[in-house]
């Protein structure tokens, strides 16, 4: 899915379904919040922030949040529910960076597996480049244990198109090491959301 098509897809999704995931933060976000608090992070960047459901718990813990979001409707929803004092850049994560800041942490939830191989590498690299000298980044990615693995239209190895045009790359530990190892990968754990996810932690 090209950037313009992605923009149209997610814009249509948020217009149609609005707060489609509810307001409770993902379990991964709660774990990431505890991790960033323990690391004394003062600010984090959330690429693909959506309407902000995973952002507020960080802010409640005194961490400043900046977001990136491709859907203008999602940004409007975030402003409505969580206030206008949170900077959210409107655009694709493919166009990072949107500012010259360095962040103590980056939390990227349920996004990387929606990208192609080149885009995934670009996102990881761009996130790593926006970390402070001791910064951490936490990614969540769907695993091959998901019941949807292998369903839909085959695109390439471990990547399938389903749900009306969404292309999903399913990770295993081997593919995580391949993509993240040179970016300070130090921990891989598993967590159950609506699908089984990996939590991938990297440190600069």
C-alpha positions as CSV (number, residue, x, y, z in Angstrom):
1,X,0.0,0.0,0.0
2,X,1.6,3.3,-1.1
3,X,1.7,6.3,1.2
4,X,-1.3,8.1,-0.4
5,X,-3.3,4.9,-0.4
6,X,-2.4,4.3,3.3
7,X,-3.5,7.9,4.1
8,X,-6.8,7.4,2.4
9,X,-7.3,4.0,4.0
10,X,-6.7,5.2,7.6
11,X,-8.6,8.4,7.1
12,X,-11.6,6.5,5.9
13,X,-11.2,4.0,8.8
14,X,-11.2,6.8,11.4
15,X,-14.0,8.7,9.8
16,X,-16.1,5.5,9.7
17,X,-15.1,3.9,13.0
18,X,-13.9,6.9,15.0
19,X,-12.5,5.5,18.3
20,X,-12.3,2.0,17.0
21,X,-10.1,0.6,19.7
22,X,-11.8,2.2,22.6
23,X,-10.0,4.3,25.2
24,X,-8.2,1.7,27.4
25,X,-4.5,1.7,26.6
26,X,-3.0,-1.5,25.2
27,X,-1.3,-3.8,27.6
28,X,1.9,-3.2,25.8
29,X,1.6,0.6,26.4
30,X,1.2,-0.1,30.2
31,X,4.4,-2.2,30.1
32,X,6.2,0.5,28.1
33,X,5.1,3.2,30.4
34,X,6.5,1.4,33.4
35,X,9.7,0.8,31.5
36,X,10.1,4.5,30.4
37,X,9.3,5.7,34.0
38,X,12.0,3.3,35.3
39,X,14.4,4.8,32.7
40,X,13.5,8.3,33.8
41,X,12.4,9.3,30.3
42,X,11.2,12.9,30.1
43,X,9.8,12.8,26.6
44,X,8.8,10.2,24.1
45,X,7.7,10.1,20.5
46,X,4.8,7.9,19.3
47,X,4.8,7.3,15.6
48,X,1.3,6.2,14.5
49,X,-0.3,7.8,17.6
50,X,-3.9,7.4,16.2
51,X,-6.4,9.2,18.4
52,X,-4.1,9.0,21.4
53,X,-5.4,6.1,23.5
54,X,-1.9,4.9,24.2
55,X,-0.5,8.4,24.9
56,X,-2.4,9.5,28.0
57,X,-0.8,7.0,30.4
58,X,2.6,8.4,29.6
59,X,1.4,11.9,30.1
60,X,-0.2,11.0,33.4
61,X,3.3,9.8,34.5
62,X,4.8,13.2,33.7
63,X,6.3,12.2,30.3
64,X,5.9,14.7,27.5
65,X,4.4,13.0,24.4
66,X,4.9,14.0,20.7
67,X,3.0,12.0,18.0
68,X,3.0,11.4,14.3
69,X,-0.3,10.4,12.6
70,X,-1.3,10.0,9.0
71,X,-5.0,10.6,9.6
72,X,-6.3,14.1,10.1
73,X,-9.5,12.8,11.6
74,X,-7.5,10.8,14.2
75,X,-5.6,13.9,15.2
76,X,-8.9,15.8,15.6
77,X,-10.2,13.0,17.8
78,X,-7.0,13.1,19.9
79,X,-7.4,16.8,20.4
80,X,-11.1,16.4,21.4
81,X,-10.4,13.7,24.0
82,X,-6.9,14.6,25.3
83,X,-6.6,18.3,24.7
84,X,-4.7,20.4,22.2
85,X,-1.4,20.7,24.2
86,X,0.1,17.6,22.7
87,X,2.1,18.1,19.5
88,X,1.0,15.6,16.8
89,X,2.6,15.9,13.3
90,X,0.3,15.2,10.5
91,X,2.0,12.9,8.0
92,X,3.4,9.5,7.2
93,X,6.1,7.9,9.4
94,X,7.9,7.4,6.1
95,X,8.5,11.1,6.1
96,X,10.3,11.2,9.5
97,X,11.8,13.1,11.0
98,X,9.3,15.9,11.5
99,X,11.4,17.8,14.0
100,X,15.1,18.0,15.0
101,X,14.5,16.9,18.6
102,X,16.1,13.9,20.2
103,X,13.8,11.8,22.4
104,X,14.4,9.7,25.6
105,X,12.0,7.1,24.3
106,X,10.1,6.0,21.2
107,X,7.0,3.8,21.5
108,X,5.8,2.3,18.2
109,X,2.6,0.2,18.8
110,X,1.2,-2.1,16.1
111,X,2.6,-0.1,13.2
112,X,5.8,-1.7,11.9
113,X,4.1,-4.9,10.7
114,X,1.9,-2.8,8.4
115,X,4.9,-1.7,6.4
116,X,6.9,-3.2,3.6
117,X,10.5,-4.3,4.0
118,X,12.1,-1.1,2.9
119,X,9.7,1.0,4.9
120,X,10.3,-1.1,8.0
121,X,14.0,-0.6,7.8
122,X,13.5,3.1,7.2
123,X,11.2,3.4,10.3
124,X,13.6,1.6,12.6
125,X,16.6,3.7,11.4
126,X,14.7,7.0,11.6
127,X,13.5,6.2,15.2
128,X,16.9,5.2,16.3
129,X,18.4,8.4,14.9
130,X,15.9,10.4,17.0
131,X,17.0,8.9,20.3
132,X,19.1,10.7,22.8
133,X,22.5,9.1,23.6
134,X,21.0,6.8,26.1
135,X,17.5,6.6,24.7
136,X,15.3,3.5,24.3
137,X,12.8,2.5,21.7
138,X,10.0,0.0,22.1
139,X,8.2,-1.6,19.2
140,X,5.3,-4.0,19.2
141,X,4.8,-6.3,16.3
142,X,2.4,-9.2,15.5
143,X,3.8,-12.7,15.6
144,X,3.4,-15.7,13.4
145,X,1.4,-17.3,16.2
146,X,-1.6,-15.1,15.2
147,X,-4.6,-17.0,14.0
148,X,-4.6,-14.9,10.8
149,X,-1.0,-15.9,9.8
150,X,-1.1,-17.4,6.3
151,X,-4.6,-16.1,5.5
152,X,-5.6,-13.6,2.8
153,X,-3.6,-12.9,-0.3
154,X,0.1,-13.9,-0.3
155,X,2.3,-10.9,-0.9
156,X,5.8,-12.1,0.0
157,X,7.4,-14.3,2.7
158,X,5.4,-13.9,5.9
159,X,3.4,-11.0,4.4
160,X,-0.3,-11.2,3.5
161,X,-3.1,-8.9,2.5
162,X,-6.3,-9.0,4.4
163,X,-9.0,-6.9,6.2
164,X,-9.9,-5.1,3.0
165,X,-6.5,-4.1,1.8
166,X,-4.2,-4.1,4.9
167,X,-0.8,-5.8,4.3
168,X,0.6,-7.4,7.4
169,X,4.1,-8.8,7.9
170,X,4.2,-11.5,10.6
171,X,7.3,-11.6,12.7
172,X,9.3,-14.4,14.3
173,X,12.4,-14.0,16.4
174,X,14.7,-14.6,13.4
175,X,13.1,-11.7,11.5
176,X,13.3,-9.4,14.6
177,X,17.0,-10.1,15.0
178,X,17.5,-9.5,11.3
179,X,15.9,-6.1,11.3
180,X,16.7,-4.8,14.8
181,X,20.0,-6.3,15.8
182,X,22.2,-3.4,14.7
183,X,20.0,-0.9,16.5
184,X,20.7,-2.0,20.0
185,X,18.3,-4.8,20.4
186,X,18.4,-6.2,23.9
187,X,15.1,-7.8,24.7
188,X,12.2,-9.6,23.0
189,X,9.2,-10.6,25.0
190,X,5.7,-11.8,24.1
191,X,2.4,-10.2,25.1
192,X,-1.2,-10.9,24.2
193,X,-3.3,-8.1,22.8
194,X,-6.1,-8.7,20.4
195,X,-3.4,-10.8,18.7
196,X,-0.2,-12.2,20.0
197,X,2.5,-9.5,19.8
198,X,6.2,-9.2,20.4
199,X,7.6,-6.4,22.5
200,X,10.9,-5.4,21.0
201,X,13.3,-3.2,23.0
202,X,16.4,-1.4,21.7
203,X,18.8,0.9,23.4
204,X,21.2,3.4,21.8
